[in-house]
Each structure stands twice: as C-alpha cells, then as structure tokens.
Amino acid sequence: MNAEQPIIVGLDIGTTKIAVIAGRKNEFGKLEILGFGKANSNGVKHGQVLNIDETIKAIKMALDNCLSVNPNLNIGEVYVGIAGHHIKSLQTRGDIVRENEEEEITQAEVDLLVSKQYKTYIPAGDQIIDVIPQEYTVDNMPNIVRPIGYSGVKLGANFHIITGDKNAIRNINRSVEKAGLYTKDLVLQPLASAAAVMGQEDLEAGVAIVDIGGGTTDLAVFADGVLRHTAVIPFAGENITNDIKTGLGVLKSQAEQMKTQFGSALANEAKANAYITIPGLRGMPAKEISVKNLANIIQARMSEILDFVTYHLKQIGMDNRQLNGGIVLTGGGSQLRHLIQLTEYVTGLPARIGLPNEHLAAGHIEELAKPTYSTCLGLILKGYDDFENNRKVFEKSFITVQVPQDLIKQAAVAEVAEVAVASGEENSAATTSKKRQPLKNFWDQFKNGIIEIFKEEEDGHL
C-alpha cells in the first residue's frame, strides 16, 4: 500500500441506491477499497434530487454503513456524480494568443485556455459543470492531444462543455453538505462510468458507453481518444419496473423481483410455457404471470431506450463503422439477460458488458466488480486524475490501519442482507475537508481517469 496516495471517496447519488466507496491506489496503480456502504434512495427521481431531507438521510445511512466496517476512516471530501434530464452539452472553440511565442507551451497556458471557456454564454438558469478539451491546435497544427512542449503564437482547442440546471446542482450540493460532507467536485456520471470500464485502447477504437441506471440512461461517446458526445436519456430501470407493475397488475416490489430474477430483454428467448406464480393479496387467488409476457414488456421499453442511443449516435454521425469498439453497457440495468443481443439488433453495433474490475486491486469485494458500481468507482478514478495532475489541493496526513480479513468477509456477507456495508482491507483516515471554493478542474479525458456519474441498481439490476 502506498502511503503517499490520498484516500479518495466517491458518492453516487442514484435513483434507486446511494453508494459510498473509499479507495486508495496501491503501488501497481490499482484501487484498494477501504470502505463501502450503500442505502436505498428515496429522494431522487430520474437522477435529480427532489426531496433533500430523504436524500440526506440516505447519504448518512450509506456513510454509516461504510464507517461501521471501517471506523478508522475519516470521510470529509467526496467526488459526487451528477445526472438527470436537465444535463445538456455543447461544442465550443477557444483560442489564446501567447505572450512568449518562443517559449514552449506550459500547463498554466493550457489551464488559462480551459478556464476562459467557463465564460461561455449559456442560457439563464443553467450552470457549467465541466469543460473538457478535445483536440488542441498550435498555430496551423491540428489534432494535438497534449500541447505542452510545443511552441507557437496561438494555442486553441475544441471543447465539450457540460451544463446543468442551477437548482438541481444546488440540491445535490445542499444534500451532501447537510450530510456533513464537502463536494470536492461534481462529475457527469457517464464520464465516471467510462473511466471505470474503459482503457486507452477503447478510447482510440471508438466506443459508446451506455450506463443504464435506475432513473436515467447515460451516454458518453468517444472516438480517436476524445470525448465526442454526452447525453442523459430520462428512461431506465425504474421505467421498466413501472411498466411491469402496470402491465401485469402486480406490486412494484414484485415487478422488480420478477425483472431481476426472470426478466429477459428478448421475448423470443423466453419460454412460452413458463409461468411465475405471484401470491394473491389478502386472500385473493394467486396470479400466474407468463414469462413471455414479462419479456415482451421489458423488450418494448429497452428497445425504446436503445432507439434513443441510436438517435444520438446518428446526430453526431457515429452510428456506423467509426465506433470499432461498439457499445459498452454498464450500470445496474446492464445485467438484464439477453440485453447484449437486443443492443446489437437495435443499434447494429457489437456490444459487451463493461465491468469496473480492471481498475480494482486483487482481493476486492466481489459485489463491487458489478456494473452497478461503475459510476462510484469511476468517481474515485476522477479524483486520482485531479491528484496526479495537481488540479486540486490534497492534504497528506494519512493514518494507515490494518482491517482484519475476517471482518471484511463478514462485511461482504452483511452486504447481501440489504442496507449494505463492505470494505476493503486496508484503511486510513485523511483528506479532511476545508471550506474552500473548488478550483474548477481541467482534466484530459484521455487518461483512465475520465469520469461520469450515474449508475444505479439497488432494486436490482435495472
């Protein structure tokens, strides 16, 4: 364990669950999980915090669950994911004329160029969440990935700017603050998920990350090592659950259970003569539900979500051979049976499930290798991207404590119970929060530390 590395905490405020994960990179650059807790989320709808009190309670419960396994953790600052249908993005172009054209371009000049983009005009009521550089140019040289070290008169770049509704952002910040934490940075969820499930070769090949959460499906499209497009689709796992509830006349809890246990995204793959027996309410006779009917309902809604994905890809002219890496499905909803086949059929692109395990150190809790936690783990990677590029102030007072392995195993078992707790093996306390305005971060999304945010699961694997 590298004691020089800070402990970074990701907080995923989802529609179905809220997750807190604390991690630190080891000497091999892999994340060692030091604490993990989750709780049911009641105050969030379609990725937006609507009921602040309920959200505060859920954040505190997830935090308590994390600390109950590893009481030596001192969690103050967190990286928080943001999603919701209020999220928008736009492309801009920016340039600066350099004062010392003879000198090589420095990081300070790149930071200045990026910071100027925060003055971009956006509609009233919106706020810039992130400014992500795409290709840089130096004078007449295009497509430069890293301009530091070049020399020239004019430094420019194309930018992907992500904006969100001011009130929605305020609600998240208020919930986090009232839960006793400090938001180190807000990260768009699809970018966090992308960081967790992708490597550099995926970025180069061209991929679309489709993160199917509880309340939203988030999309991030990369090609030639550059973020090309982001979008938040306001349909996801909860919509499927509600469709089942309405279409089959069952309780929401029964609909969720049927979806995760017996659901399929392809009706043709469901057995025509298989039935699920649902107990009747208060003496009413039991119900027989056809597995085929269940699959028909799931396929209809999932096809609609994938049609939105295809629409966005067509909008940017990337619905064809440019995406050699195809579609990477992640989030709780990606665990539906036969979803890969349906995705390939609807979009015409190859598909696979994206798991966050390539960034995790050996011996992690199995639960965390599920696509459900891609966003939360990606938030930690985003924090490390800031740390490694000196974009934020990190304090370096660390206390390292051994957590017994049997305690970790008990925690993993307790996690299955419900309001979960589980934790990695080592531990430490640090990164205490100071009330300071976070300097807006500038991060190259080419590194493995690109970050998004929304993933949910809790009620299953939406």
N, C-alpha and C positions, 0 to 999 in steps of 0.2 A: 504494500500500500504506500502510495506516495504522499507523504505528509505535507508536501509543498502545495498540493492541489486543494482548492477550496471545496467545501460541500455545497452542492447546488440543489435547489429544491424546485420541482415542477408542480404546479397546481392546475389540474384540468377540471374546469367547472362545466360539467356536461349536463345534458337534459335529463339523463337517467341516473348518472352517478357523478360523484365528485371524488377525485383521486389525488392523493398527495404522495409523491415519491422523492426521497432524498438520495442523492448519489454522489460518488466521487470517482474520478478516473484513476485507474491503477497505473503501474509503470508501463503496461502494454497499451495504454490508451483506451482500455475497456471500462465500462461503468460498473462499479461495485455498488450494489444497492444497500444503503444504510438504514432505510426506514421506508415503510409503505403502509398506507391506510386508505380506506375508501368509505363512502357513506352514500345512502340513497339521496338523490337530488330532487327536491320538491318545488323549489322556487324558480326553476329555469324552464322556459318553453322555446323550442326551436332555436336553441343556442343562446337565447337572451335572458339575462337576469331580470325577472319581473317582480318577484317577491324577495326583497332584500333580507328581511328577517329570517325567512326559511333558508335562504342561501347561506347566511351567516351561521345558522345552526348546523347545517350540513358540512360547511367548511371546518367548523370547530370539531365536529364528530370525526371527520376524516383525519384531522390533525391529532386528535386524542388517540385514535386507533394507531396512528403512526408512532406516536410517542410512547404508547403503552408497551410496545415491543422493544423500543429502543429509547428509554427515558433519558439517556445522556445526550440526545440530540438537542441542539438549541436552534429552533427554526424561527428566523426573523424575516428574511427576504425571500420572495418567491418569484419565479417566472410563471406568468399566467397566460393561458390560451384564450383567444377570442374568436368567436364565430357568430353566426346569425345572418338573416337575410338582409340586414342593413349594411353588410360589408360590400364595398364596391372597389373597383380598381381602375386605374387609368395609366396610359403610357405618356411620358413626357421626355423632353430633350433638354439638356442643360450644358452650358459651356462656361469656362472661365479663361480669361487671358492672363497668362502668368507674368509675374514681375521679373523673375530671373530666368529667362528662357535658356540661358547657357547651362544652368544647373539641372541636375536630374530631378524628376518629379518626386515629391515626398508624400508620405502618408497624410501629413497635415493639409496638403493641397487637395488630395482626394476627399478628405473629410469636409473641407470647405465646400467643394463642389456638391457633395451629397447634402450638406446642411442647407445650402441655398434652395434645395428642392422643397424644403418644408414651407417655403413661402409661396408655393404653387397655389393658384386660385382654386378653391373647391367650394361647393355650394354651402350656404349658411346652414348651421346645424350639424355639419359633418366635421370630422377631425382626422388629421393624417395619423395613421397608426405606424406605418413603416414606409421607408423609401429604399428600394432595392435596385442597385445599379445592375444594368445588363452589360452590353458591350461598351467599352471605352473607346475614345478616339484621341489621338495626339496629332494635331495638325491634320494631314491628309491620310494618316494611317488608321484604317478601320479595324474593328473586331479585336481589340486588345482586351485580354481577360484581366491582366494586372498591370496597370500603367506605371507603377513605381519603378524608377530607374530609367525610364525613357526621358528624352528631353525634347522640348518643342515650345512653340509660342502659345498654343491653345490646347487646353485639356477639356474634353467633353465626354458625355455619356448619354445613353438612353436609360430611362428609369421606369421601373414599375412601382407605382405609388398605390398604397392600400389605404382606404379611408373607411371610417365607421361613424355611426351616429353618436354624437356627443353624450346624449343621455344614457345610451347603452353602455358606453365606456365608463361613464361616471358611476353607474350602478355596479359594475364589476369592481371598480376601484374602492367604492364605499364598502361593499361586502367584504372584500379582502382586508381592508383597514379595520373594520369593526370586528373582524375575527382575530385581531391582534397581529396582523401580518403587514408587510410592506411590499408593494408591487415593484419589483426591480425592473421588469419590462413586460409589456403586453405583446404577445406573439400570435400572428394569424395561425389558426390551428392546422390548416392543410400544410403549411410550411414546417410546422413542428413535426407532423406525421411524416412528411417527406424526409426530414433529417434522420428520423428513426429507422426508416425502412429502406433507404436508398444508399447506394455507394456512388463513387465518382463515375464509374462506368455507365450506370443508369442515366445519370445526367447527360453524359455525352451522347448516348444512344438515342435519347428522347423517350420520355415516359409521361404518362398522365397518372397522378396519384389520386385515387378516388377513395375518400375516407368516409365510410358510411357509419354515422354515429346514431344517437338516439333521436335527436331533434333536427339535425342538418346533415347533408352530404356535402363534403368539402372537396374541391377540385384544385389541384396545382399541376400545371403543365410545364415540363422542362424540355429543352432541346439545345444541343450544342453547348451543354454546360451552363445554360442560362435559364432563369425563370421567365417563361413566356406569358403565362396567364394564371389568374386565380379566380375562383368563383365559389359562392356558397349557395347550394341548392336547398330550398326550405322543405325538403321531404326526406325522410329517413326511417329508421327502425320503428319509431313510435307510430308513424302513419300506417305502417304495415300492421302493427298490433291493433290499432283502432279499426282498420278495415276488417280484420278477422273478427273482432268483437262485434261490429255492426253486421257483417255479412253472415255470421254463423249464430248470432244471438247468444253470445257467452259473456262471462265476466272478463274484464281487462286482464286480470291475473291469469285466468285460464287461457286467454288468447296468447299472452306472452309465453306461457309454458308450452302451448301447442306449437307455436312458431319455432321455439328453440329445440324442442325435442323431436317433433315430427315434420317440421316445415321443410319445403323444398322450393327452390326458385324456378324449377321446371316441372310443369304439370305432367308432361309426357313421362317423366321419370317416376312419378308417384304411382303406387299400386292402386289399381282401380277397385279392388275388392277389400281394401284395408280400411278399418274404421277405428275412431278413438271414442271411448265412452267417457262422457262428462257427467258427474253426479248431478242429480236434479236439486233445485233449491227448495228447501223447506217442504220436503215430502213430495215434490214434483217428480215425475218419472225421469230416469237418466236419459241423456241425449246421445245419439250416435252421430258422430261427425265423420264425414268422408275425408280421407287423407288427400284424395284427388281434388275435392272442392277447396280444401285448405291450400294446396299448392297453386290452384288457379288464382286464388285471391292474392297470394304472395307474388306470383309471377306478374300479375297485372300491375301492381304498384312498383315492383322492382324494375320492370320494363320501362315504366314512366320515368323513374329516376335515371336510368341509363340513356333514355332518349334525351334528357337534359344534358347529360355528359356529351353525347354525340353532337348536340346542337352547339355547345360551347367550343368543341374541337373544330367544327365546321366554320364557326365565326372567325377563328384565327388561322384557318386553312391548314389545320394539322390533323385531319381525320383520316389521313392515308399513310403512305409509306414513311413519312418523316418521323413517326414515332416507332422506331425499331424496337424499343423496349416494351412497347404495348401499354397495357393498363395494369397498374398495381393497386389491388383492392386492399384496404385496411380498415381499421375501426371495428367495433363490435359486430356491425351488420355484415361484415365480410365473411362471417363464419357460417352463413346460411348454406345449406347443402346445394350443390349444382349451380352456385352463383357464377363460377368461372365460365361454365358452358353458356349460360344465359348472356353473360357480358360479351363473350366472343361472338355470339349470334347477333346481338343487337348492335354492337359497335363495329364488328368486322375486324377487330384488332385482337392480337393474342393477349391473354390475361393471366395473372397469377396473384396469389395472396402475399402481401408484404408483412413480414414479421419483424419485430424490433430486436430479435435475438443476436444479430451480428455485432451489435454495439455493447452487448451485456457481457460482463466477466463470467467465467465458468462458475457454477455453483449457485446461480441466482434462483430465486423462487420461480417455479415453473409458471405460475399464474401470470407473471409479468412478461413472459415471452408471447402472450396472446396479442393479436392485433388490437384488442380493446385498449391497450396501454401505450400504443404507438405515440399518441399526442403527448402524453405526460412525460415519457422518456425523451421525446424529441425536445421538449422544453428544457430539460437538463442539458442536452447537447447544445442548444441555443445559448444557454448560459456559459458553457465552456467556450463556445465560439467567441463570445464577448471577452471572456477572461484571457484567452490565448492571444487575442488581438488588442488587449489593453483598452477595451472600449468602455469599461466600467471600473469603478473603484471597488476592489475586493480586499477585505481585511484578512490578515493572515494569522489569526490566533486560533489554532486548532488543538482540540483535545482528542486524542485517539483512545477509544475504549474497545476492548475485545467483547463481542457479544457471543455467548456460548452457542455452539451449533445446535444443541438440542432446543434452545429457546427459539431459534429461527424455524426449526422444523415444526414446533408447536404452533408458531405463528402462522405458518403456511396452512396447517390444518384448520386453525381458527378462521382463516380467511374464507374457507369454503362455507362456513356457517352462515355468514351474511354480512353484517357490518364488519368489514374485514380489517385485519391487520396482518402484516407480514413484513419481514425486514431482512435486509442483507446482513452480512456477517460482521462487517467492521463498523465502526462508528465514530462520530466525532461531533463536536459542538463548535459552531462557528458561524461566520458570515452574519454577524449581528447587524440589524438594520439601523440605518441612520436616516432621519428625516431629511432627505435631500431630493431636489428635483433630479430625476434621472436624466442624464445627457442622452439625447436621442441617439439610438445606436445606428451604426452603419456597418452592415455585415455583408460580406460577399456570400452569395448563396451558392458559391461553387464548392465550398468546403462541406464536410459532412456535418456541419453544424447549422444547416438551414432549418428554420423552424416554423411550424404552423401551429394550429391548435384544433380541431375539435374531434374528439373521439368519444363515443360513449358506448356503454354496454349495460352494465348493471342488470337491467331486466333481461339480460340475455344478450344475444349477440346479434344486435339488430341488423 
